[in-house]
Amino acid sequence: MLPAALPADLALHDQASWLTSENGTTALYQAFPVYGDDQRESLLGYGVIRVDFMPMLLSQDRLYFVDVPSVSLALTPGKVLPASHLFSNLRYSARPDPEQERFQTILSRTLLALFVLLLLTALLGFVAYNRLLVRPLRRLSKDIDAMQQGRFSAQPARSESMRIRELENIRRSLYDYQLQLRELHGSLEDQNREFHSQARQDALTGCHNRRAYEEDWETFRHELKSAPQGVAFLLFDCDRFKAINDTYGHAKGDRVLTIIADALVMALRANDRLYRLGGDEFATFLSRTTPSQAKQIAQRCQSLLDASAFSDLGISEPVGISIGIAFCGPEHPEQIDDLPKHADIAMYTAKQPGRNRIALYGEDTERAAQALVASRETNALFQALSTPGMVEMHYQSIHSLPGCRIDYYEALARIRYNGELIMPDAFLPVINNRRLETEFDLAVLARVDADLSSQRLPAGIGVSFNLSAQSLSRAEVVSHLLELSRHIPRHPLMLEITETSLITQMAEVSTYLDLLRTVHYRIAMDDFGTGYSPLRYLVDLPVDVVKFDISLVSKLAQDNRAGQVVADFARMMSEAGYSLVAEGVETDAVLRKVESLGVEHVQGYLLSRPLPLDKLARGAAAQDRVAHPAEEASVLP
């Protein structure tokens, strides 16, 4: 049955298709316009074709992938559904595809097999990684830790070899390297022990040196404060050693010191140590002793020394030692720090005429100690060493020849004490007796440094200063000299060595002098001609300048053989390449004589006297303003 009317929304002149539910069936209508002429201008009406949709659809044999019984169309009765909306309302299920299911089954099984294979591969890889890499690396790390702690076998067993050849090579290389390190460490320990022993041993006598003394004494002092006991400090000093050394030469002087050291070591107890403090001074400290026992040991030292055969060395004078003893009982441990000073006082008491060369502090040294400590020079010296500014430098000019132009100023030490000026001849014996050469030289260097830093000395003019020879073996003195070299661009510096006969460490002193020459110090031997040893040291030490002592210079004015010898010697020194300075020039005749001999520089009261820095600076400033405002002084060649 056809519909009585077309749907209201049917467009004219257009074909239309729609579906509708009629009495439980789904009908598909197809409407099309009918025209009365060929020009399709006269519309007669519409033709309609009705098809029972669902049976026709389900009868199609092209529904290969659709489950036909599942096809349905949800269409409300009376509702018109345009054919264009058919597929959005059509419901169906896909027909199962056996081939696809088989493919999916095969794919699933394949993926599962790949996953299992991948899992097994990862597991095997982990096992191989753990066995071949992790475990060896862990073993290698343990071996390295063991090597660091010193627990390792120098030859690991081959059954413990690693499976990876490169790691095994690394491990064995580490073992070999550790073995070499152990051997090297052992060698270094032996060398360190030997070096430590040598650093604490006196090269000449074989006994302990001053460094060992300072370390052992410091340790001993701390031990005594916790365990008080009777302690004696013995200080030994060779009588007239400087005269022996100057008269018979340095080699025999060294032999005398060796014989003295051997005798003292034999006289001491088995566990006592002998220390060489410097020059001809030795010391020891005795634990668990009494004053009488200390005296017995001192007497044994002198007896053994008196029995020594110094005549075999060709020495006819008697060689003896003076011994000072200081004792501290267990009931007074606070006095331990005073023992060296008390022994020093006792030793100088023993040196006094009429003594038996052994003195015990406290029994017969009170009067001597008071005289020694209360003397003006001693007080002034010790106060100057502890008070900056008490050491005062006076400067004496050194003139070049010909022309007598000032090239250098020699810095000469004085001590200002209670408004008075103490001269070197008064305090130098105290320095020598108390072995304070190094301390005083450091004070002199500090004063010279301050004067140079003030820039009151004329620029371009050099400065020379004296140091004792034994100070040059002390590293702290050389360090101060290197620091002082910063002034050399403005003031050339010359180091004058005094008391060369007391040098005991020739190689070390020579090395230090070579070091100072590299920073442009000039090295001068002072007071040449005052003893036996200077000529020998002139050959062994790197010396640039030789300063002839006044005792030689004064002979030049004499018209005799002595004057001729000195003149010939001066010519020989000059030809050997040494720059000569004549000290103590006090007359015109001597000045003309030294100038004729080719001496390059002169110094003495004829030309100038030592002046304090203030007067020297004022005089130099006035001379520059009046005479030579732009002239620059020359330096020693």
C-alpha positions, 0 to 999 in steps of 0.5 A, spaced: 500 500 500 502 506 497 502 512 502 496 517 501 501 523 501 508 524 500 512 527 506 512 534 507 519 535 507 520 532 500 523 537 495 520 538 488 523 536 482 527 531 486 528 524 488 527 522 495 528 515 499 525 514 506 523 508 510 518 507 515 515 502 519 508 499 517 504 494 521 511 491 523 515 491 517 520 496 514 518 499 507 523 503 503 519 508 498 523 511 492 519 517 490 521 521 483 517 526 479 513 525 473 513 530 467 508 531 461 513 534 456 520 532 454 523 539 457 521 537 464 517 543 465 510 540 466 510 536 473 504 531 472 505 528 479 510 523 483 511 516 482 512 512 488 516 505 488 515 501 495 520 495 497 519 491 503 526 493 505 528 488 510 527 481 506 530 484 500 536 486 504 537 480 508 536 476 501 543 479 498 548 474 498 554 479 498 553 480 506 560 476 507 562 479 513 556 481 516 552 476 521 545 476 517 540 474 523 544 480 527 541 485 522 536 490 525 533 497 524 531 500 530 525 504 527 519 507 531 512 506 528 510 512 524 516 515 524 519 517 517 527 516 516 530 519 510 535 514 506 541 518 508 540 516 515 539 509 514 546 506 516 546 510 523 540 507 525 542 500 522 544 495 527 548 488 525 554 484 528 560 482 524 561 475 522 567 471 525 573 470 520 576 463 522 582 465 518 583 472 522 582 468 528 587 463 526 592 469 524 590 472 531 592 466 535 598 465 531 600 472 532 599 471 540 603 465 540 608 468 536 608 474 541 608 470 547 614 466 544 618 472 543 617 475 550 619 469 553 625 468 549 626 476 550 626 474 558 630 468 557 635 472 553 635 478 559 636 473 564 642 470 561 645 476 559 644 478 567 647 472 569 653 473 564 653 480 566 653 479 573 659 473 572 663 476 567 663 483 569 660 485 576 663 480 580 670 481 577 669 488 578 667 487 585 673 483 586 677 488 583 674 493 588 675 489 594 683 488 591 684 495 591 681 496 598 685 491 600 691 494 597 690 501 600 690 497 607 696 493 605 692 487 606 694 483 599 698 477 596 704 479 592 702 473 588 695 471 587 693 464 585 691 463 578 685 459 580 682 466 582 684 469 575 678 473 572 675 470 566 675 477 562 683 477 560 683 485 560 680 485 567 685 480 570 691 484 566 688 490 570 688 486 577 695 483 576 698 490 574 695 493 580 698 488 584 705 489 581 704 496 582 702 495 589 708 491 590 713 496 587 709 501 592 711 497 598 718 496 596 719 503 594 715 505 601 720 501 605 726 504 601 723 511 603 722 509 610 729 507 610 731 513 607 727 517 611 730 514 618 737 515 615 735 522 613 732 523 620 739 520 623 743 525 619 739 531 620 740 530 627 747 528 627 753 532 627 757 531 621 764 532 624 764 529 631 758 524 629 755 526 636 748 529 636 747 536 633 743 542 635 737 540 632 737 534 636 738 537 642 733 542 641 728 536 640 730 532 645 731 537 650 723 539 649 721 532 650 725 531 656 722 537 659 715 535 658 716 528 661 720 531 667 713 535 669 709 529 669 715 525 672 719 529 677 726 526 678 733 529 679 736 532 673 743 535 671 745 539 665 753 539 663 756 544 659 763 543 656 767 548 652 774 547 649 779 552 652 783 556 647 780 552 641 780 558 637 787 559 638 789 552 636 785 552 630 788 559 628 795 556 629 795 549 627 789 550 621 782 547 620 784 540 619 787 539 626 782 543 629 777 539 627 781 533 629 781 536 636 774 536 636 773 529 634 778 527 640 774 531 645 767 528 642 770 521 643 772 522 650 766 525 652 762 520 649 766 514 653 765 518 659 758 518 659 753 513 661 750 508 656 744 511 655 746 519 655 747 523 649 752 528 647 750 534 643 754 539 639 751 546 640 756 549 635 763 550 635 767 547 640 761 547 645 758 540 647 752 539 652 749 533 655 743 532 660 743 527 665 736 524 668 736 520 675 742 523 678 745 527 683 750 533 684 755 528 686 754 523 681 754 529 675 761 531 678 764 524 678 762 524 670 765 531 669 771 529 672 771 522 668 770 526 662 776 531 664 781 524 666 779 521 659 781 528 655 787 529 659 789 522 657 788 523 649 794 524 645 794 531 642 801 531 641 801 526 636 797 532 632 803 536 633 800 540 638 804 542 644 799 546 648 795 543 653 788 541 650 783 542 656 775 543 657 771 547 662 765 544 665 759 547 668 754 543 671 747 545 673 742 541 678 735 541 679 732 536 684 725 532 683 722 537 688 723 543 684 721 541 677 719 548 675 727 550 675 728 545 669 727 551 664 733 555 668 738 549 667 742 551 660 742 558 663 745 556 670 750 551 666 752 557 662 754 561 668 757 555 671 762 554 665 764 561 665 766 560 672 770 554 671 774 558 666 776 563 671 783 563 673 785 558 679 779 554 678 779 546 677 775 547 670 769 544 673 764 548 677 757 546 680 752 552 679 749 554 686 755 552 690 761 557 688 758 560 682 753 565 686 758 571 686 760 570 679 753 569 677 751 576 679 757 579 676 756 576 670 749 577 669 749 584 672 754 587 667 752 593 663 754 589 657 751 583 658 744 586 660 745 591 654 746 585 649 740 581 652 735 587 652 737 589 645 736 582 642 729 582 645 727 590 644 727 592 637 731 599 636 736 598 641 741 595 635 743 601 631 747 601 625 752 607 623 755 607 616 762 608 614 763 610 607 767 605 602 771 609 596 773 607 589 779 608 587 781 613 583 777 619 585 775 617 592 767 616 590 763 613 595 760 606 592 758 603 599 757 604 606 759 599 611 753 598 616 757 597 623 753 595 629 752 599 636 747 598 642 744 604 645 743 603 652 740 608 657 742 613 652 749 611 651 752 608 645 756 601 647 761 599 642 762 592 638 769 591 642 765 591 649 759 587 647 762 582 642 766 578 647 759 577 650 756 574 644 762 570 643 762 567 650 754 566 650 754 563 643 749 568 641 752 570 634 746 568 630 741 571 634 745 578 634 746 577 626 738 576 626 737 583 630 742 586 625 739 584 619 732 587 621 735 593 623 739 594 616 732 592 613 729 598 616 734 603 614 734 601 607 726 601 607 726 608 610 730 610 603 734 615 607 740 612 604 742 615 597 740 611 592 745 607 587 750 606 593 751 599 596 751 597 603 755 592 606 754 588 613 758 583 617 755 576 619 759 571 623 761 565 619 757 560 623 750 564 622 751 562 615 749 555 616 743 557 619 737 556 614 733 562 618 739 567 617 739 565 609 732 566 609 732 573 612 738 575 607 734 572 601 728 577 603 733 583 604 735 582 597 729 586 595 733 592 596 738 590 591 735 594 585 736 600 589 742 599 594 747 593 591 748 589 597 755 586 600 755 580 605 762 580 609 764 574 612 767 574 619 770 569 623 771 564 618 775 559 622 769 557 626 766 554 619 764 547 621 759 545 615 763 548 609 759 545 604 752 547 606 755 554 607 758 554 600 751 552 597 748 558 601 753 563 599 752 560 591 745 561 592 745 568 595 750 570 589 744 568 584 740 574 587 746 578 586 749 579 593 757 580 593 761 576 598 767 579 601 772 576 606 773 581 612 779 582 616 783 578 611 790 577 614 788 576 621 790 568 622 792 562 619 785 560 616 782 566 611 787 563 606 784 556 606 777 559 606 779 564 600 780 558 596 774 554 598 768 559 599 765 563 593 768 570 595 768 576 590 771 581 595 777 581 599 778 586 605 785 587 607 785 588 615 788 594 618 794 590 620 796 588 613 794 595 610 799 599 616 805 595 613 804 598 606 807 604 609 813 601 611 819 601 607 821 594 609 820 586 607 814 586 610 811 592 606 814 588 600 810 582 602 804 585 603 804 589 596 806 583 592 800 579 595 795 584 594 798 584 586 797 577 586 790 577 589 788 582 584 791 578 578 787 572 581 780 576 580 779 578 587 776 585 588 780 588 594 778 593 599 783 596 604 781 597 611 784 602 616 787 607 611 789 613 616 794 617 612 795 619 605 802 615 604 798 609 605 792 611 600 797 613 595 800 606 596 794 602 595 792 606 589 799 604 586 798 597 587 791 597 584 786 596 590 780 598 588 776 601 594 779 604 601 776 605 607 778 608 613 778 614 618 782 618 613 776 619 608 770 618 613 768 616 620 762 611 621 756 616 622 748 614 624 743 614 619 740 621 620 747 625 620 749 621 614 742 622 610 742 629 612 749 630 609 748 626 603 742 630 601 746 637 602 751 634 598 746 632 592 743 639 592 749 643 592 754 639 588 751 633 584 743 633 584 743 628 578 749 624 579 748 617 580 753 613 584 757 607 581 757 600 584 763 595 586 765 592 579 
